[in-house]
């Protein structure tokens, strides 16, 4: 195993902007485990990222682990800071840890985590959505990050507003009307003209969800910026977002207060987002229950969010840790986790068990579980680079365009600012 230095680990955290205070870490190194109990494995996770019932069961004994039990510690909002600080100091490291959808930020320090293929992970590969599995594969083809939940996306919309605009509000009809991104902007123009409603809160949402549904993103596995190519998904997403801005179909609602008010009133009638947004919508716009529907978004579904579980290189007993991972994420337990804490499964057979429940009436007679199951099957395989955080300037600049900046100037500024940061990190652009 290659030696990972504290310097390289901290450098890999640059995109997080979280470890500036870690410079004072001393090279304390002998106490790598949090627990001195030889049969206790410590898991770090955040609230509602795992089913409490399953964690309680594993606390008694991890099934198939020869007497090991789990201690699950909840971490707060500074999640990445705490984990990376522990890894950098090589001290007080959990035996297992969850990692959010920003898993690619850990790629530069992948040797701090065990390759789960060495523990037999390939035997489980076909049980999960391939696109989700591939997101846990590092650029050197080590499989370090095992699938937890997923975030397939779709177009949430107010059926009453669509009807007010004189259009067919049926989900199949809406999906057919927005099969392409050009269709989507045209549909938004009709809604704005006939019902005075925006199709989306911001142009940046359109830009981001276009990319989330694309097999090509900002970089390839070699770290080459793809947005510099003559034809690329980032520029295509940019052009769609700019077209939506020029058509006046986005609301430029940049804060959550304005957004929630717009969804409640119908001022904004739609939003492309993941399965987990249904709960947020129900919590923030309860009076609109029954008015919402789900339609297929343009071209194909994407993925937004979802997490992973992995074994740091200091795991007390990797085989016992892997037993926990595969048990927690089998089809039955993922189905249970969906019912208990709304974690959308990555295990394909979870949907075949007939035990998952989701219809709440918020979407009329439409079943969101069935909708997002189909959406999850359409998500393309893509590679998310550790350098994507350096490309945040594109999102910033599309927001500037919505505020009135010249699109061409904004694109050039996004490219130049991104490249400047990448060059400082030694990336050839």
Residue pairs with C-beta under 8 A, 6 or more apart in sequence:
1 111
1 313
2 111
3 111
4 109
4 111
4 112
6 25
6 27
6 88
6 89
6 90
8 108
8 109
9 84
9 87
9 88
9 108
9 109
9 112
10 19
10 22
10 23
10 84
10 88
11 108
11 425
12 105
12 106
12 107
12 108
12 109
12 386
13 19
13 22
13 80
13 84
13 105
14 389
14 425
15 105
15 386
15 387
15 388
15 389
15 390
16 80
16 81
16 84
16 102
16 105
16 389
18 78
18 80
18 81
18 84
19 81
19 84
19 85
19 88
21 81
22 81
22 84
22 85
22 88
25 85
25 88
25 89
26 89
27 89
27 90
28 89
28 90
28 91
29 89
29 90
29 91
30 91
31 91
31 92
32 90
32 91
32 92
32 93
32 314
33 42
33 92
33 93
33 95
33 314
33 316
34 42
34 73
34 92
34 93
34 94
34 95
35 41
35 42
35 71
35 95
35 316
38 316
39 67
39 68
39 69
40 68
40 69
40 70
40 71
40 316
41 62
41 68
41 69
41 70
41 71
41 95
41 96
41 315
41 316
41 317
41 320
41 321
41 324
42 70
42 71
42 72
42 73
42 94
42 95
42 96
43 50
43 55
43 70
43 71
43 72
43 73
43 94
43 95
43 96
43 97
43 98
43 324
44 73
44 75
44 82
44 83
44 94
44 96
44 97
44 98
45 72
45 73
45 74
45 75
45 97
45 98
46 74
46 75
46 76
46 79
46 98
46 100
47 74
48 341
48 343
49 98
49 148
49 149
49 307
49 343
50 72
50 98
50 328
50 337
50 341
50 343
51 333
51 336
51 337
51 340
51 341
51 343
52 340
52 341
53 336
53 340
54 328
54 333
54 336
54 337
55 70
55 72
57 63
58 69
58 70
58 72
58 324
58 327
58 328
59 69
59 70
59 71
59 72
60 69
61 67
61 68
61 69
62 68
62 69
62 70
62 320
62 323
62 324
62 327
63 323
63 327
64 323
64 327
65 317
65 319
65 320
65 323
65 324
66 320
68 317
68 320
68 323
68 324
70 324
73 94
75 82
75 83
79 100
80 100
80 102
80 105
83 94
83 97
83 99
86 92
86 93
86 94
87 93
87 109
87 112
87 312
90 314
93 312
93 314
94 312
95 311
95 312
95 314
95 315
95 316
95 317
95 321
96 309
96 310
96 311
96 312
96 315
96 321
96 324
96 325
97 309
97 310
97 312
98 148
98 307
98 308
98 309
99 106
99 145
99 307
99 308
99 309
99 310
100 305
100 307
100 308
101 151
101 304
101 305
101 306
101 307
102 389
103 135
103 136
103 145
103 307
103 308
103 384
104 135
104 384
104 385
104 386
104 388
105 386
105 389
106 112
106 113
106 144
106 145
106 386
107 138
107 139
107 385
107 386
108 386
110 138
110 140
110 142
110 144
111 313
112 312
112 313
113 144
113 145
113 310
113 311
113 312
113 313
114 144
114 310
114 311
114 312
114 313
114 315
114 318
115 142
115 143
115 144
116 143
116 144
116 146
116 310
116 311
116 322
116 325
117 142
117 143
119 318
119 319
119 322
120 322
121 143
121 146
121 322
122 143
124 326
125 133
127 330
127 331
127 347
127 348
127 349
128 147
128 346
128 347
128 348
129 147
129 150
129 346
129 348
129 376
129 377
129 379
130 381
131 303
131 379
131 380
131 381
131 382
132 147
132 150
132 303
132 306
132 346
132 379
133 143
133 147
133 346
134 381
134 382
134 383
135 145
135 147
135 308
135 382
135 384
136 143
136 144
136 145
136 146
136 147
136 308
137 143
138 144
139 221
139 222
139 223
144 310
145 308
145 309
145 310
146 308
146 309
146 310
146 325
146 329
147 306
147 308
147 329
147 346
147 347
148 306
148 307
148 308
148 309
148 329
148 343
148 346
149 305
149 306
149 307
149 334
149 337
149 343
149 344
149 345
149 346
150 275
150 303
150 305
150 306
150 344
150 345
150 346
150 376
150 379
151 274
151 275
151 276
151 303
151 304
151 305
151 306
151 344
152 274
152 275
152 301
152 302
152 303
152 344
152 372
152 375
152 376
152 378
152 379
153 209
153 212
153 213
153 272
153 273
153 274
153 275
153 297
153 301
153 302
153 303
153 304
153 375
154 272
154 273
154 275
154 294
154 295
154 296
154 297
154 301
154 371
154 372
154 375
155 174
155 175
155 178
155 270
155 271
155 272
155 294
155 295
155 296
155 297
156 270
156 271
156 272
156 273
156 277
156 278
156 281
156 292
156 293
156 294
157 174
157 269
157 270
157 271
157 292
157 293
157 294
157 295
158 197
158 263
158 266
158 269
158 270
158 288
158 291
158 292
158 293
159 169
159 291
159 292
159 293
159 364
160 169
160 266
160 291
161 191
161 195
161 197
161 266
161 269
162 168
162 169
162 174
162 191
162 195
162 269
163 169
164 194
164 195
164 197
165 190
165 191
165 193
165 194
165 195
165 197
166 190
166 194
167 173
167 174
167 177
167 187
167 190
167 191
167 194
168 174
168 177
169 293
171 293
171 294
171 295
171 366
171 371
172 295
174 187
174 293
174 295
175 295
175 296
177 183
177 187
178 184
178 187
178 295
178 296
178 297
178 298
179 298
179 299
180 298
180 299
181 206
181 210
181 240
181 243
181 298
181 299
182 240
182 243
183 298
184 199
184 206
184 240
184 244
184 297
184 298
185 240
185 243
185 244
185 247
185 249
187 199
188 198
188 199
188 200
188 244
188 247
188 249
188 250
189 247
189 248
189 249
191 197
191 198
191 199
191 249
191 269
192 198
192 199
192 247
192 248
192 249
195 266
195 269
196 267
197 266
197 267
197 268
197 269
198 249
198 250
198 251
198 253
198 262
198 267
198 268
198 269
198 270
199 244
199 249
199 250
199 268
199 269
199 270
200 206
200 244
200 249
200 250
200 251
200 268
200 270
200 271
200 272
201 250
201 251
201 253
201 259
201 262
201 268
201 271
202 250
202 251
202 252
202 253
202 254
202 399
202 402
203 241
203 242
203 244
203 245
203 250
203 252
203 398
203 399
203 401
203 402
204 241
204 395
204 398
204 399
204 402
205 250
205 271
205 272
205 273
206 237
206 240
206 241
206 244
206 250
206 272
207 237
207 238
207 240
207 241
207 394
207 395
207 398
208 237
208 304
208 395
209 272
209 273
209 297
209 302
209 304
210 233
210 236
210 237
210 240
210 241
211 217
211 218
211 233
211 234
211 237
211 302
212 302
212 303
212 304
213 297
213 299
213 300
213 301
213 302
213 303
213 379
213 380
214 233
214 236
214 237
214 302
214 380
214 382
215 233
215 380
215 381
215 382
216 226
216 232
216 233
216 382
217 226
217 233
217 234
217 382
217 383
217 384
217 385
217 388
218 225
218 226
218 227
218 234
218 385
218 387
218 388
218 391
219 225
219 226
219 383
219 385
219 387
219 388
220 226
220 383
220 385
221 383
221 385
223 385
223 387
223 427
224 428
225 387
225 418
225 419
225 422
225 427
225 429
226 232
226 233
226 234
227 234
227 235
227 391
227 394
227 415
227 418
228 415
228 429
234 391
234 394
235 411
238 394
238 398
238 407
238 411
241 398
241 401
242 398
242 401
242 407
244 250
245 401
245 402
245 407
250 402
251 258
251 262
251 267
251 268
252 402
252 403
253 259
253 262
253 268
254 399
256 284
259 268
260 284
260 285
261 267
262 268
263 271
263 281
263 284
263 285
263 288
264 284
264 285
264 287
264 288
266 288
271 277
271 281
272 297
273 304
274 303
274 304
274 305
274 344
275 344
275 368
275 372
275 375
276 305
276 342
276 344
278 362
278 363
278 368
279 342
281 288
281 292
281 362
282 289
282 360
282 362
289 361
289 362
290 361
290 362
290 363
290 364
292 362
292 363
292 364
293 363
293 364
293 366
294 363
294 366
294 368
294 371
294 372
296 375
300 378
300 379
300 380
301 375
301 376
301 378
301 379
302 379
302 380
303 379
306 344
306 346
309 325
309 328
309 329
311 318
311 321
311 322
311 325
315 321
327 333
329 346
329 347
330 347
331 345
331 347
331 348
331 349
331 350
331 352
331 353
332 350
332 353
332 355
334 343
334 345
334 346
334 347
334 350
335 345
335 347
335 350
335 351
335 353
335 355
335 356
336 355
337 343
337 345
338 344
338 345
338 350
338 356
338 358
339 355
339 356
339 357
344 372
344 376
345 351
345 356
350 356
351 369
351 373
356 369
357 369
358 367
358 368
358 369
359 366
359 367
359 368
359 369
362 368
387 422
387 425
387 427
390 418
390 421
390 422
390 425
391 418
393 413
393 414
393 417
393 418
394 414
394 418
396 414
397 405
397 410
397 411
397 413
397 414
398 410
400 410
401 407
401 410
419 429
422 429
423 429
